[in-house]
Amino acid sequence: MDIEPGELTVGQLAERSGVAVSALHFYERQNLIVSRRTSGNQRRYKRDTLRRVALIRIAQRVGVPLAEVAAILALLPDNRTPTRKDWERISECWQAELDKRILHLEQLRNDFKDCIGCGCLSLDRCALANPYDVLAGQGSGPRRLVDSAGEPCHPGSCR
């Protein structure tokens, strides 16, 4: 079977990580993980690939695009697995973006039932929240969710 100590087959990696084999192949095509090939052309992964897969899954769960994950992982020399210190730096990189997403979701949750601020006048409350369709002059989209600079408002602050 041509397995060296500390290596996993793709099936073992899938089972241990909870990720489908097809997803692992996709991650490899995207240069998120690497394998070596045996003489029979079978993939073999270092055991620490489990940590890289866990990082990828965490990033996906919070909405970080795979392209960003790949860019961060590419900064690690020799495709090594992130250390605790690396993870601290990575999470700091994503902190501001995650804060923005949380803010947008809070706004949506808090304002969605009244009006999405689109200027459509389709809801009977729009006449109160957006009298005379004044938000239409600011452009298309959910104007009540961004300030005049296009930045997200804090929940309840944009009107």
NORDALIN-V766330 format. One record per pair of residues at least 24 apart in sequence whose ideal C-beta (glycine too) atoms are under 10 Angstrom apart, sorted by the first residue. I is the first residue (numbers start at 1). J is the second residue. D is the distance in whole Angstrom. If there is no record, write none. Layout:
BEGIN
((I,J,D) (I,J,D))
END
This chain:
BEGIN
((1,38,8) (1,40,9) (1,42,8) (1,44,10) (2,36,10) (2,37,10) (2,38,4) (2,39,6) (2,40,7) (2,42,7) (2,44,7) (3,38,8) (3,42,9) (3,44,6) (4,36,9) (4,38,10) (4,44,7) (4,46,9) (5,47,9) (6,44,10) (6,45,10) (6,46,6) (6,47,5) (6,48,8) (7,35,9) (7,36,8) (7,38,10) (7,43,10) (7,44,5) (7,45,6) (7,46,6) (7,47,7) (7,49,9) (8,35,9) (8,43,9) (8,44,7) (8,45,5) (8,46,8) (8,47,6) (8,48,10) (8,49,7) (8,50,8) (9,35,10) (9,38,9) (9,42,7) (9,43,7) (9,44,7) (9,45,8) (10,35,7) (10,42,8) (10,43,5) (10,44,8) (10,45,7) (11,42,10) (11,43,10) (12,44,10) (12,45,8) (12,47,9) (12,50,10) (13,43,8) (13,44,9) (13,45,5) (13,46,10) (13,47,9) (13,49,6) (13,50,7) (13,53,7) (14,53,9) (16,45,10) (16,47,9) (16,49,10) (16,50,6) (16,53,9) (17,45,10) (17,49,8) (17,50,6) (17,51,10) (17,52,9) (17,53,4) (17,54,7) (17,56,9) (17,57,8) (18,53,9) (18,54,9) (18,57,8) (19,50,10) (19,53,6) (19,54,9) (19,56,8) (19,57,7) (23,53,9) (23,56,9) (23,57,9) (23,60,10) (24,49,9) (24,53,7) (24,56,10) (26,66,9) (27,52,8) (27,53,7) (27,56,6) (27,57,10) (27,66,8) (27,69,9) (27,70,9) (30,56,9) (30,66,6) (30,67,8) (30,69,9) (30,70,6) (30,73,10) (31,70,6) (31,73,8) (31,74,7) (31,79,8) (32,56,6) (32,59,10) (32,66,7) (32,69,6) (32,70,6) (32,72,10) (32,73,6) (32,74,9) (32,79,10) (33,73,9) (33,79,8) (33,81,10) (34,78,9) (34,79,5) (46,79,9) (46,80,9) (46,81,8) (47,81,9) (48,79,10) (48,80,8) (48,81,4) (48,82,9) (49,79,9) (49,81,7) (50,81,8) (51,80,10) (51,81,5) (51,82,7) (51,83,9) (51,87,9) (52,76,9) (52,79,8) (52,80,9) (52,81,5) (52,82,7) (53,81,10) (54,81,10) (54,82,10) (55,81,8) (55,82,6) (55,86,9) (55,87,7) (55,90,7) (55,91,10) (58,87,9) (58,90,10) (58,91,9) (58,94,10) (59,90,9) (59,91,10) (59,94,7) (62,94,8) (62,97,9) (62,98,6) (62,101,8) (62,102,10) (63,94,10) (63,97,9) (63,98,8) (63,101,6) (63,105,10) (64,90,10) (64,93,9) (64,94,6) (64,97,7) (64,98,8) (64,101,10) (65,97,10) (68,93,8) (68,94,8) (68,97,8) (69,94,9) (99,152,10) (100,151,9) (100,152,6) (101,152,9) (102,152,10) (103,145,9) (103,151,10) (103,152,5) (103,153,8) (103,154,7) (103,155,7) (104,142,9) (104,145,7) (104,146,9) (104,152,6) (104,153,10) (104,155,10) (105,155,10) (106,152,9) (106,154,8) (106,155,5) (106,156,9) (107,142,9) (107,144,8) (107,145,5) (107,146,9) (107,152,7) (107,153,6) (107,154,8) (107,155,5) (107,156,9) (107,157,9) (107,158,8) (108,142,8) (108,145,7) (108,155,9) (109,155,8) (110,155,5) (110,156,6) (111,142,9) (111,144,6) (111,145,7) (111,153,9) (111,155,8) (111,156,8) (111,158,8) (111,159,10) (112,142,10) (112,145,10) (114,144,9) (115,142,9) (115,144,7) (116,141,9) (116,142,5) (116,143,9) (116,144,7) (116,145,8) (117,141,8) (117,142,5) (117,143,5) (117,144,3) (117,145,6) (117,146,9) (117,153,10) (117,158,8) (117,159,9) (118,142,6) (118,143,7) (118,144,8) (118,145,10) (119,143,6) (119,144,9) (129,159,8) (130,159,9) (135,159,10))
END
